Amino acid sequence: MDENIGTLLGQVSRLLRRRFDERARGIGVTRPQWLVLGLLKLHAGSNQGTLAELLEVEPITLGRMIDRLQEAGLVERRADPADRRAWRIHLTERGEGLLDKLRPFGRETLAAALEGVSEADGAQLMATLARVRANLSRKAQVDGGADG
């Protein structure tokens, strides 16, 4: 197969996910659950729709994930004071503790991925990927605005 940036990024992404999943599975969490918990740490009290947008999943899919996380005592739904039909999602103390256990897995996965890469090259890689993301995000917004 011909190497190109899309193929290479896809392979690296898949391998990073696999490596992290191998570690996280040992404490009973999936990567999608970890992503939800991590987003809730950054966006505490978000509603399901906002979280679904950030994760780029359907709200019903996220709703099932939140149900499982709530059953495990990792998140809680609280009534939205501004909209009695809506719920705000919050991490529980147990959810915070699980995130604390997962952070080293993320750092170890990244360290393994960047083994042999200089600090300067790693910083340049991050800057380049951030630029690519910004370019593609801007293009998607322009395209999306033109269609509707």
DSSP file (Angstrom, degrees, kcal/mol; ACC not computed):
  #  RESIDUE AA STRUCTURE BP1 BP2  ACC     N-H-->O    O-->H-N    N-H-->O    O-->H-N    TCO  KAPPA ALPHA  PHI   PSI    X-CA   Y-CA   Z-CA
    1    1 A M              0   0    0      0, 0.0     2,-0.3     0, 0.0     0, 0.0   0.000 360.0 360.0 360.0 139.6    0.0    0.0    0.0
    2    2 A D        -     0   0    0      1,-0.1     2,-0.3     5,-0.0     5,-0.1  -0.547 360.0-125.1 -71.1 126.3    1.2    3.5   -0.9
    3    3 A E        +     0   0    0     -2,-0.3     2,-0.3     4,-0.1    -1,-0.1  -0.571  42.1 157.3 -73.9 131.0    2.2    5.5    2.3
    4    4 A N     >  -     0   0    0     -2,-0.3     4,-2.8     1,-0.1     5,-0.2  -0.930  55.4 -98.1-143.8 170.4    0.4    8.8    2.6
    5    5 A I  H  > S+     0   0    0     -2,-0.3     4,-2.8     1,-0.2     5,-0.2   0.877 120.7  51.4 -61.3 -38.9   -0.4   11.1    5.5
    6    6 A G  H  > S+     0   0    0      2,-0.2     4,-2.2     1,-0.2    -1,-0.2   0.927 113.1  44.3 -64.1 -44.9   -4.0    9.8    5.9
    7    7 A T  H  > S+     0   0    0      2,-0.2     4,-2.4     1,-0.2    -2,-0.2   0.937 115.8  47.5 -63.9 -47.0   -2.9    6.1    6.0
    8    8 A L  H  X S+     0   0    0     -4,-2.8     4,-2.6     1,-0.2     5,-0.2   0.920 112.9  47.6 -62.6 -45.7    0.0    6.8    8.3
    9    9 A L  H  X S+     0   0    0     -4,-2.8     4,-2.7    -5,-0.2    -1,-0.2   0.907 111.9  51.5 -62.6 -41.3   -2.1    8.9   10.7
   10   10 A G  H  X S+     0   0    0     -4,-2.2     4,-2.4    -5,-0.2    -2,-0.2   0.913 111.6  46.3 -61.3 -44.0   -4.8    6.2   10.7
   11   11 A Q  H  X S+     0   0    0     -4,-2.4     4,-2.5     2,-0.2    -2,-0.2   0.922 113.7  47.8 -65.9 -44.6   -2.3    3.5   11.5
   12   12 A V  H  X S+     0   0    0     -4,-2.6     4,-2.6     1,-0.2     5,-0.2   0.926 112.3  50.0 -62.4 -43.9   -0.7    5.5   14.3
   13   13 A S  H  X S+     0   0    0     -4,-2.7     4,-2.4    -5,-0.2    -2,-0.2   0.926 111.2  48.4 -59.8 -46.2   -4.1    6.4   15.8
   14   14 A R  H  X S+     0   0    0     -4,-2.4     4,-2.6     1,-0.2    -1,-0.2   0.910 112.8  48.1 -61.5 -43.1   -5.2    2.8   15.7
   15   15 A L  H  X S+     0   0    0     -4,-2.5     4,-2.5     2,-0.2    -1,-0.2   0.886 110.7  50.7 -67.7 -38.6   -2.0    1.6   17.4
   16   16 A L  H  X S+     0   0    0     -4,-2.6     4,-2.4     2,-0.2     5,-0.2   0.932 112.3  47.6 -62.1 -45.1   -2.2    4.3   20.1
   17   17 A R  H  X S+     0   0    0     -4,-2.4     4,-2.9    -5,-0.2    -2,-0.2   0.926 112.3  49.5 -61.6 -44.8   -5.8    3.3   20.8
   18   18 A R  H  X S+     0   0    0     -4,-2.6     4,-2.1     2,-0.2    -1,-0.2   0.920 111.2  48.5 -61.4 -44.9   -4.8   -0.4   21.0
   19   19 A R  H  X S+     0   0    0     -4,-2.5     4,-1.2     1,-0.2    -1,-0.2   0.920 114.9  45.0 -63.2 -44.0   -1.9    0.2   23.3
   20   20 A F  H  X S+     0   0    0     -4,-2.4     4,-2.8     1,-0.2     3,-0.5   0.932 110.8  54.0 -65.2 -44.9   -4.0    2.3   25.7
   21   21 A D  H  X S+     0   0    0     -4,-2.9     4,-2.4     1,-0.2    -1,-0.2   0.869 102.0  58.7 -57.9 -38.9   -6.9   -0.1   25.6
   22   22 A E  H  < S+     0   0    0     -4,-2.1     4,-0.5     1,-0.2    -1,-0.2   0.893 113.7  38.0 -58.3 -40.1   -4.6   -3.0   26.6
   23   23 A R  H >< S+     0   0    0     -4,-1.2     3,-0.9    -3,-0.5     4,-0.3   0.923 116.5  49.1 -76.8 -46.2   -3.7   -1.1   29.8
   24   24 A A  H ><>S+     0   0    0     -4,-2.8     3,-1.9     1,-0.3     5,-1.4   0.827  98.7  67.1 -67.6 -32.6   -7.1    0.4   30.6
   25   25 A R  G ><5S+     0   0    0     -4,-2.4     3,-1.5     1,-0.3    -1,-0.3   0.828  89.3  68.3 -57.0 -31.2   -9.0   -2.9   30.2
   26   26 A G  G < 5S+     0   0    0     -3,-0.9    -1,-0.3    -4,-0.5    -2,-0.2   0.728 104.3  41.1 -62.5 -23.0   -7.1   -4.1   33.3
   27   27 A I  G < 5S-     0   0    0     -3,-1.9    -1,-0.3    -4,-0.3    -2,-0.2   0.257 122.8-102.9-110.0  11.5   -9.0   -1.6   35.5
   28   28 A G  T < 5S+     0   0    0     -3,-1.5     2,-0.4    -4,-0.3    -3,-0.2   0.805  79.5 117.5  82.4  30.9  -12.4   -2.2   33.7
   29   29 A V      < -     0   0    0     -5,-1.4    -1,-0.2    -8,-0.1     2,-0.2  -0.979  50.5-141.3-130.9 144.7  -12.8    0.9   31.5
   30   30 A T     >  -     0   0    0     -2,-0.4     4,-2.4     1,-0.1     5,-0.2  -0.625  28.7-112.5 -95.9 161.8  -13.0    1.2   27.8
   31   31 A R  H  > S+     0   0    0     -2,-0.2     4,-2.7     1,-0.2     5,-0.2   0.911 117.5  53.7 -61.8 -43.3  -11.4    4.0   25.8
   32   32 A P  H  > S+     0   0    0      0, 0.0     4,-2.0     0, 0.0    -1,-0.2   0.901 110.3  48.0 -59.1 -37.2  -14.7    5.6   24.8
   33   33 A Q  H  > S+     0   0    0      2,-0.2     4,-2.6     1,-0.2    -2,-0.2   0.918 110.4  51.7 -66.0 -41.9  -15.7    5.6   28.5
   34   34 A W  H  X S+     0   0    0     -4,-2.4     4,-2.9     1,-0.2    -1,-0.2   0.900 107.7  52.9 -60.2 -41.0  -12.3    7.2   29.3
   35   35 A L  H  X S+     0   0    0     -4,-2.7     4,-2.5     2,-0.2    -1,-0.2   0.914 109.5  48.2 -61.5 -42.4  -13.0    9.9   26.7
   36   36 A V  H  X S+     0   0    0     -4,-2.0     4,-2.4     2,-0.2    -2,-0.2   0.939 113.1  47.6 -62.8 -46.4  -16.3   10.7   28.2
   37   37 A L  H  X S+     0   0    0     -4,-2.6     4,-1.6     1,-0.2    -2,-0.2   0.915 112.3  49.7 -61.2 -43.1  -14.8   10.9   31.7
   38   38 A G  H  X S+     0   0    0     -4,-2.9     4,-1.5     1,-0.2    -1,-0.2   0.894 110.7  49.4 -63.9 -40.2  -11.9   13.1   30.4
   39   39 A L  H  X S+     0   0    0     -4,-2.5     4,-3.1     1,-0.2    -1,-0.2   0.893 108.2  53.7 -65.5 -38.5  -14.3   15.5   28.6
   40   40 A L  H  < S+     0   0    0     -4,-2.4    51,-0.2     1,-0.2    -1,-0.2   0.835 104.2  56.1 -65.8 -30.2  -16.4   15.7   31.8
   41   41 A K  H  < S+     0   0    0     -4,-1.6     3,-0.4     1,-0.2    -1,-0.2   0.907 116.9  35.6 -64.3 -40.3  -13.3   16.8   33.7
   42   42 A L  H  < S+     0   0    0     -4,-1.5    -2,-0.2     1,-0.2    -1,-0.2   0.797 130.4  32.2 -81.6 -30.5  -12.8   19.6   31.2
   43   43 A H  S >< S-     0   0    0     -4,-3.1     3,-1.6    -5,-0.1    -1,-0.2  -0.443  81.5-174.1-127.6  56.5  -16.5   20.4   30.7
   44   44 A A  T 3  S+     0   0    0     -3,-0.4    46,-0.2     1,-0.3    -3,-0.1  -0.233  70.5  18.7 -56.2 136.1  -18.1   19.7   34.0
   45   45 A G  T 3  S+     0   0    0     44,-1.8    -1,-0.3     1,-0.2    45,-0.2   0.623  86.0 152.3  80.2  13.1  -21.8   20.0   34.0
   46   46 A S    <   -     0   0    0     -3,-1.6    43,-2.9    43,-0.5    -1,-0.2  -0.348  43.9-117.5 -69.9 156.9  -22.3   19.7   30.2
   47   47 A N  B  >  -A   88   0A   0     41,-0.2     4,-2.2     1,-0.1     5,-0.2  -0.483  28.5-102.1 -90.0 170.4  -25.5   18.3   28.9
   48   48 A Q  H  > S+     0   0    0     39,-0.5     4,-2.5     1,-0.2     5,-0.2   0.862 119.2  54.2 -61.4 -39.1  -25.7   15.2   26.8
   49   49 A G  H  > S+     0   0    0      2,-0.2     4,-2.1     1,-0.2    -1,-0.2   0.912 109.1  47.4 -62.9 -43.8  -26.0   17.1   23.5
   50   50 A T  H  > S+     0   0    0      2,-0.2     4,-2.3     1,-0.2    -2,-0.2   0.930 113.5  47.8 -63.5 -46.0  -22.9   19.1   24.1
   51   51 A L  H  X S+     0   0    0     -4,-2.2     4,-2.2     1,-0.2    -2,-0.2   0.897 109.5  53.5 -62.7 -40.3  -20.9   16.1   25.1
   52   52 A A  H  X>S+     0   0    0     -4,-2.5     5,-2.2     1,-0.2     4,-1.1   0.905 109.1  49.3 -61.4 -41.8  -22.2   14.2   22.0
   53   53 A E  H  <5S+     0   0    0     -4,-2.1     3,-0.5     1,-0.2    -1,-0.2   0.928 110.6  49.6 -61.9 -45.4  -21.0   17.0   19.7
   54   54 A L  H  <5S+     0   0    0     -4,-2.3    -1,-0.2     1,-0.2    -2,-0.2   0.859 117.2  41.0 -62.9 -35.6  -17.6   17.1   21.4
   55   55 A L  H  <5S-     0   0    0     -4,-2.2    -1,-0.2    -5,-0.2    -2,-0.2   0.567 106.9-127.9 -87.2 -10.4  -17.2   13.3   21.0
   56   56 A E  T  <5 +     0   0    0     -4,-1.1     2,-0.3    -3,-0.5    -3,-0.2   0.927  67.5 121.2  58.9  48.0  -18.8   13.3   17.5
   57   57 A V  S   <S-     0   0    0     -5,-2.2    -1,-0.2    -6,-0.1    -2,-0.1  -0.877  71.6 -89.4-129.9 165.0  -21.3   10.6   18.4
   58   58 A E     >  -     0   0    0     -2,-0.3     4,-2.2     1,-0.1     3,-0.5  -0.496  35.6-120.8 -72.4 144.0  -25.1   10.5   18.3
   59   59 A P  H  > S+     0   0    0      0, 0.0     4,-2.5     0, 0.0    -1,-0.1   0.850 113.5  55.3 -55.1 -35.9  -26.8   11.7   21.6
   60   60 A I  H  > S+     0   0    0      2,-0.2     4,-1.7     1,-0.2     5,-0.1   0.886 106.9  50.3 -66.5 -37.3  -28.5    8.3   21.9
   61   61 A T  H  > S+     0   0    0     -3,-0.5     4,-1.7     1,-0.2    -1,-0.2   0.935 113.0  45.7 -63.4 -46.7  -25.1    6.5   21.7
   62   62 A L  H  X S+     0   0    0     -4,-2.2     4,-3.0     1,-0.2     5,-0.2   0.876 106.4  60.7 -64.5 -37.2  -23.7    8.8   24.4
   63   63 A G  H  X S+     0   0    0     -4,-2.5     4,-2.3    -5,-0.2    -1,-0.2   0.901 104.8  48.1 -57.5 -42.0  -26.8    8.3   26.5
   64   64 A R  H  X S+     0   0    0     -4,-1.7     4,-2.1     2,-0.2    -1,-0.2   0.899 111.7  50.1 -64.9 -40.5  -26.1    4.6   26.7
   65   65 A M  H  X S+     0   0    0     -4,-1.7     4,-2.5     1,-0.2    -2,-0.2   0.920 111.0  48.8 -64.0 -42.5  -22.5    5.2   27.6
   66   66 A I  H  X S+     0   0    0     -4,-3.0     4,-2.8     1,-0.2     5,-0.2   0.889 107.3  56.4 -65.0 -38.5  -23.6    7.7   30.3
   67   67 A D  H  X S+     0   0    0     -4,-2.3     4,-2.5    -5,-0.2    -1,-0.2   0.941 110.4  44.3 -55.8 -47.9  -26.1    5.1   31.6
   68   68 A R  H  X S+     0   0    0     -4,-2.1     4,-1.7     1,-0.2    -2,-0.2   0.900 113.8  49.7 -65.8 -40.8  -23.3    2.5   32.1
   69   69 A L  H  <>S+     0   0    0     -4,-2.5     5,-2.8     2,-0.2     6,-0.8   0.877 111.9  48.9 -65.4 -36.4  -21.0    5.1   33.7
   70   70 A Q  H ><5S+     0   0    0     -4,-2.8     3,-1.6     4,-0.2    -2,-0.2   0.916 108.6  52.5 -68.4 -42.8  -23.8    6.1   36.0
   71   71 A E  H 3<5S+     0   0    0     -4,-2.5    -1,-0.2     1,-0.3    -2,-0.2   0.841 108.8  51.8 -60.1 -32.6  -24.5    2.5   37.0
   72   72 A A  T 3<5S-     0   0    0     -4,-1.7    -1,-0.3    -5,-0.2    -2,-0.2   0.482 117.2-116.5 -82.4  -2.8  -20.8    2.1   37.7
   73   73 A G  T < 5S+     0   0    0     -3,-1.6    22,-0.4     2,-0.2    21,-0.4   0.712  84.2 116.3  77.5  20.2  -20.9    5.2   40.0
   74   74 A L  S   <S+     0   0    0     -5,-2.8    18,-2.4    20,-0.2     2,-0.3   0.736  77.0  18.7 -94.6 -25.7  -18.5    7.2   37.8
   75   75 A V  E     -B   91   0A   0     -6,-0.8     2,-0.4    16,-0.3    16,-0.2  -0.918  64.6-153.4-136.8 164.3  -20.9   10.0   36.7
   76   76 A E  E     -B   90   0A   0     14,-2.6    14,-2.5    -2,-0.3     2,-0.5  -0.995  14.1-132.1-139.3 148.3  -24.1   11.4   37.9
   77   77 A R  E     -B   89   0A   0     -2,-0.4     2,-0.4    12,-0.2    12,-0.2  -0.839  24.3-171.1 -96.3 133.2  -26.9   13.3   36.2
   78   78 A R  E     -B   88   0A   0     10,-3.0    10,-3.6    -2,-0.5    -2,-0.0  -0.963  31.9 -99.3-123.5 143.9  -28.2   16.4   37.9
   79   79 A A  E     -B   87   0A   0     -2,-0.4     8,-0.2     8,-0.2     5,-0.1  -0.299  35.7-119.5 -59.4 140.4  -31.2   18.4   37.0
   80   80 A D  E >   -B   83   0A   0      6,-2.0     3,-0.9     3,-0.6     6,-0.2  -0.743  15.8-150.2 -81.5 119.0  -30.5   21.5   34.8
   81   81 A P  T 3  S+     0   0    0      0, 0.0     3,-0.2     0, 0.0    -1,-0.1   0.753  96.0  47.7 -64.3 -21.8  -31.7   24.5   36.8
   82   82 A A  T 3  S+     0   0    0      1,-0.3     2,-0.3    -3,-0.0    -2,-0.0   0.621 121.8  30.3 -93.2 -13.6  -32.5   26.4   33.5
   83   83 A D  E X   - B   0  80A   0     -3,-0.9     3,-1.9     3,-0.1    -3,-0.6  -0.844  62.2-160.7-149.5 104.9  -34.4   23.5   31.8
   84   84 A R  E 3  S+     0   0A   0     -2,-0.3    -1,-0.1     1,-0.3    -2,-0.0   0.636  93.3  57.2 -67.1 -11.9  -36.3   21.0   33.8
   85   85 A R  E 3  S+     0   0A   0     -6,-0.1    -1,-0.3     2,-0.0     2,-0.2   0.626  99.3  75.6 -87.5 -14.1  -36.3   18.5   30.9
   86   86 A A  E <   -     0   0A   0     -3,-1.9    -6,-2.0    -6,-0.2     2,-0.4  -0.589  64.4-148.7-104.0 159.5  -32.5   18.5   30.7
   87   87 A W  E     - B   0  79A   0     -8,-0.2   -39,-0.5    -2,-0.2     2,-0.4  -0.950   7.4-143.4-124.2 144.9  -29.8   16.9   32.7
   88   88 A R  E     -AB  47  78A   0    -10,-3.6   -10,-3.0    -2,-0.4     2,-0.4  -0.900  19.9-137.0-105.1 137.9  -26.2   18.0   33.4
   89   89 A I  E     + B   0  77A   0    -43,-2.9   -44,-1.8    -2,-0.4   -43,-0.5  -0.817  25.3 177.6-102.6 132.6  -23.6   15.3   33.6
   90   90 A H  E     - B   0  76A   0    -14,-2.5   -14,-2.6    -2,-0.4     2,-0.2  -0.967  30.2-113.8-133.1 147.0  -20.9   15.4   36.4
   91   91 A L  E     - B   0  75A   0     -2,-0.3   -16,-0.3   -51,-0.2     2,-0.2  -0.516  30.6-139.3 -70.6 145.4  -18.0   13.2   37.4
   92   92 A T     >  -     0   0    0    -18,-2.4     4,-2.3    -2,-0.2     5,-0.2  -0.502  30.6 -99.9 -92.8 173.6  -18.4   11.6   40.8
   93   93 A E  H  > S+     0   0    0      1,-0.2     4,-2.2     2,-0.2     5,-0.1   0.890 127.8  52.7 -59.5 -38.8  -15.5   11.2   43.2
   94   94 A R  H  > S+     0   0    0    -21,-0.4     4,-2.1     2,-0.2    -1,-0.2   0.893 107.4  51.3 -64.5 -39.8  -15.1    7.6   42.0
   95   95 A G  H  > S+     0   0    0    -22,-0.4     4,-2.2   -21,-0.3    -2,-0.2   0.899 108.7  51.0 -62.7 -41.9  -14.9    8.9   38.4
   96   96 A E  H  X S+     0   0    0     -4,-2.3     4,-2.0     1,-0.2    -2,-0.2   0.913 109.4  51.4 -60.5 -43.0  -12.2   11.4   39.4
   97   97 A G  H  X S+     0   0    0     -4,-2.2     4,-1.5     1,-0.2    -2,-0.2   0.886 107.9  51.5 -62.8 -39.3  -10.3    8.6   41.0
   98   98 A L  H  X S+     0   0    0     -4,-2.1     4,-1.8     1,-0.2    -1,-0.2   0.906 107.7  52.3 -65.2 -41.1  -10.5    6.4   37.9
   99   99 A L  H  X S+     0   0    0     -4,-2.2     4,-2.0     1,-0.2    -1,-0.2   0.897 105.4  55.6 -60.3 -39.2   -9.2    9.3   35.8
  100  100 A D  H  < S+     0   0    0     -4,-2.0    -1,-0.2     1,-0.2    -2,-0.2   0.860 109.1  47.4 -61.3 -35.0   -6.3    9.6   38.2
  101  101 A K  H  < S+     0   0    0     -4,-1.5     4,-0.5     1,-0.2    -1,-0.2   0.814 112.6  49.7 -73.3 -30.8   -5.5    5.9   37.6
  102  102 A L  H >X S+     0   0    0     -4,-1.8     4,-1.8     1,-0.2     3,-0.6   0.778  91.9  75.6 -81.1 -28.1   -5.8    6.3   33.8
  103  103 A R  H 3X S+     0   0    0     -4,-2.0     4,-2.3     1,-0.3     5,-0.2   0.899  93.1  52.0 -54.8 -45.4   -3.5    9.4   33.4
  104  104 A P  H 3> S+     0   0    0      0, 0.0     4,-2.8     0, 0.0    -1,-0.3   0.861 105.9  56.4 -61.3 -31.9   -0.3    7.4   33.8
  105  105 A F  H <> S+     0   0    0     -3,-0.6     4,-2.4    -4,-0.5    -2,-0.2   0.918 108.2  47.5 -63.3 -42.3   -1.5    4.9   31.1
  106  106 A G  H  X S+     0   0    0     -4,-1.8     4,-2.3     2,-0.2    -1,-0.2   0.924 113.2  47.4 -63.8 -44.6   -1.8    7.8   28.7
  107  107 A R  H  X S+     0   0    0     -4,-2.3     4,-2.5     1,-0.2    -2,-0.2   0.911 113.4  48.3 -63.5 -41.9    1.6    9.2   29.6
  108  108 A E  H  X S+     0   0    0     -4,-2.8     4,-2.3     2,-0.2    -1,-0.2   0.884 110.9  51.0 -66.6 -38.4    3.2    5.8   29.2
  109  109 A T  H  X S+     0   0    0     -4,-2.4     4,-2.2    -5,-0.2    -2,-0.2   0.926 112.4  46.1 -63.9 -44.8    1.5    5.2   25.9
  110  110 A L  H  X S+     0   0    0     -4,-2.3     4,-2.3     2,-0.2    -2,-0.2   0.906 111.0  52.4 -64.7 -42.3    2.7    8.5   24.6
  111  111 A A  H  < S+     0   0    0     -4,-2.5     4,-0.3     1,-0.2    -1,-0.2   0.911 110.4  48.3 -61.1 -41.7    6.2    7.9   25.9
  112  112 A A  H >< S+     0   0    0     -4,-2.3     3,-1.0     1,-0.2    -1,-0.2   0.905 111.8  50.2 -64.0 -40.8    6.3    4.5   24.1
  113  113 A A  H 3< S+     0   0    0     -4,-2.2    -2,-0.2     1,-0.2    -1,-0.2   0.863 115.1  42.6 -65.4 -35.6    5.1    6.2   20.9
  114  114 A L  T >< S+     0   0    0     -4,-2.3     3,-2.5    -5,-0.1    -1,-0.2   0.265  79.1 139.1 -98.0  11.7    7.7    8.9   21.0
  115  115 A E  T <  S+     0   0    0     -3,-1.0     3,-0.1     1,-0.3    -3,-0.1  -0.361  77.6  14.4 -57.6 129.3   10.6    6.7   22.0
  116  116 A G  T 3  S+     0   0    0      1,-0.3     2,-0.5    -2,-0.1    -1,-0.3   0.428  99.6 117.8  83.8  -0.7   13.7    7.8   20.1
  117  117 A V    <   -     0   0    0     -3,-2.5    -1,-0.3     1,-0.0    -3,-0.0  -0.871  66.7-122.6 -99.8 127.7   12.0   11.1   19.0
  118  118 A S     >  -     0   0    0     -2,-0.5     4,-2.6     1,-0.1     5,-0.2  -0.214  20.3-114.0 -65.1 159.4   13.8   14.2   20.3
  119  119 A E  H  > S+     0   0    0      1,-0.2     4,-2.4     2,-0.2     5,-0.2   0.896 118.8  50.7 -59.8 -41.0   11.9   16.7   22.4
  120  120 A A  H  > S+     0   0    0      2,-0.2     4,-2.3     1,-0.2    -1,-0.2   0.907 111.1  47.4 -65.3 -42.0   12.2   19.3   19.6
  121  121 A D  H  > S+     0   0    0      2,-0.2     4,-2.5     1,-0.2    -2,-0.2   0.881 111.3  51.8 -67.5 -36.7   10.9   16.9   17.0
  122  122 A G  H  X S+     0   0    0     -4,-2.6     4,-2.3     2,-0.2    -2,-0.2   0.915 110.7  47.6 -63.6 -42.7    8.0   15.9   19.3
  123  123 A A  H  X S+     0   0    0     -4,-2.4     4,-2.3     2,-0.2    -2,-0.2   0.901 112.3  49.6 -64.8 -40.6    7.1   19.5   19.8
  124  124 A Q  H  X S+     0   0    0     -4,-2.3     4,-2.6     2,-0.2    -2,-0.2   0.894 109.0  52.7 -65.5 -39.3    7.3   20.1   16.0
  125  125 A L  H  X S+     0   0    0     -4,-2.5     4,-2.8     2,-0.2     5,-0.2   0.937 110.6  47.3 -59.7 -47.2    5.1   17.1   15.4
  126  126 A M  H  X S+     0   0    0     -4,-2.3     4,-2.4     1,-0.2    -2,-0.2   0.913 112.9  48.8 -62.0 -43.0    2.4   18.4   17.8
  127  127 A A  H  X S+     0   0    0     -4,-2.3     4,-2.0     2,-0.2    -1,-0.2   0.910 112.9  47.7 -64.0 -41.7    2.6   21.9   16.2
  128  128 A T  H  X S+     0   0    0     -4,-2.6     4,-2.5     2,-0.2    -2,-0.2   0.927 112.7  47.6 -66.5 -44.9    2.2   20.4   12.7
  129  129 A L  H  X S+     0   0    0     -4,-2.8     4,-2.7     1,-0.2    -2,-0.2   0.884 110.2  53.0 -64.0 -37.9   -0.7   18.2   13.7
  130  130 A A  H  X S+     0   0    0     -4,-2.4     4,-2.4    -5,-0.2    -1,-0.2   0.895 110.1  48.5 -63.3 -39.1   -2.4   21.1   15.4
  131  131 A R  H  X S+     0   0    0     -4,-2.0     4,-2.7     2,-0.2    -2,-0.2   0.921 111.1  49.6 -66.3 -44.0   -2.0   23.1   12.2
  132  132 A V  H  X S+     0   0    0     -4,-2.5     4,-2.6     2,-0.2     5,-0.2   0.927 112.0  49.0 -60.4 -45.2   -3.4   20.2   10.1
  133  133 A R  H  X S+     0   0    0     -4,-2.7     4,-2.7     1,-0.2     5,-0.2   0.929 111.7  48.5 -60.2 -45.6   -6.4   19.9   12.5
  134  134 A A  H  X S+     0   0    0     -4,-2.4     4,-2.6     2,-0.2     5,-0.2   0.915 111.4  50.3 -62.0 -42.8   -7.0   23.7   12.3
  135  135 A N  H  X S+     0   0    0     -4,-2.7     4,-2.2     1,-0.2    -1,-0.2   0.935 114.3  43.5 -60.6 -46.6   -6.9   23.6    8.6
  136  136 A L  H  X S+     0   0    0     -4,-2.6     4,-2.3     2,-0.2    -2,-0.2   0.860 113.2  51.7 -70.7 -34.7   -9.3   20.7    8.3
  137  137 A S  H  X S+     0   0    0     -4,-2.7     4,-2.2    -5,-0.2    -1,-0.2   0.921 110.8  48.0 -65.6 -43.7  -11.6   22.2   10.9
  138  138 A R  H  X S+     0   0    0     -4,-2.6     4,-2.3    -5,-0.2    -2,-0.2   0.915 112.0  49.7 -63.1 -43.6  -11.8   25.5    9.1
  139  139 A K  H  X S+     0   0    0     -4,-2.2     4,-2.9    -5,-0.2     5,-0.2   0.908 110.3  50.4 -62.2 -43.1  -12.4   23.8    5.8
  140  140 A A  H  X S+     0   0    0     -4,-2.3     4,-2.8     1,-0.2    -1,-0.2   0.891 111.0  49.1 -63.9 -39.0  -15.2   21.7    7.3
  141  141 A Q  H  X S+     0   0    0     -4,-2.2     4,-2.1     2,-0.2    -2,-0.2   0.906 112.8  47.0 -66.9 -41.3  -16.8   24.9    8.8
  142  142 A V  H  X S+     0   0    0     -4,-2.3     4,-1.6     2,-0.2    -2,-0.2   0.940 115.9  44.9 -64.6 -47.9  -16.6   26.7    5.4
  143  143 A D  H  X S+     0   0    0     -4,-2.9     4,-1.4     1,-0.2    -2,-0.2   0.919 113.2  50.8 -61.4 -44.4  -18.1   23.6    3.6
  144  144 A G  H  X S+     0   0    0     -4,-2.8     4,-1.3     1,-0.2    -1,-0.2   0.865 109.1  51.1 -63.1 -36.8  -20.8   23.2    6.2
  145  145 A G  H  < S+     0   0    0     -4,-2.1    -1,-0.2     1,-0.2    -2,-0.2   0.824 107.0  53.7 -69.9 -31.5  -21.8   26.8    6.0
  146  146 A A  H  < S+     0   0    0     -4,-1.6    -1,-0.2     1,-0.2    -2,-0.2   0.812 109.6  48.3 -73.3 -29.2  -22.1   26.6    2.2
  147  147 A D  H  <        0   0    0     -4,-1.4    -1,-0.2    -5,-0.1    -2,-0.2   0.769 360.0 360.0 -82.9 -27.3  -24.5   23.6    2.3
  148  148 A G     <        0   0    0     -4,-1.3    -3,-0.2    -5,-0.2    -2,-0.2   0.388 360.0 360.0-161.4 360.0  -26.9   24.9    4.9
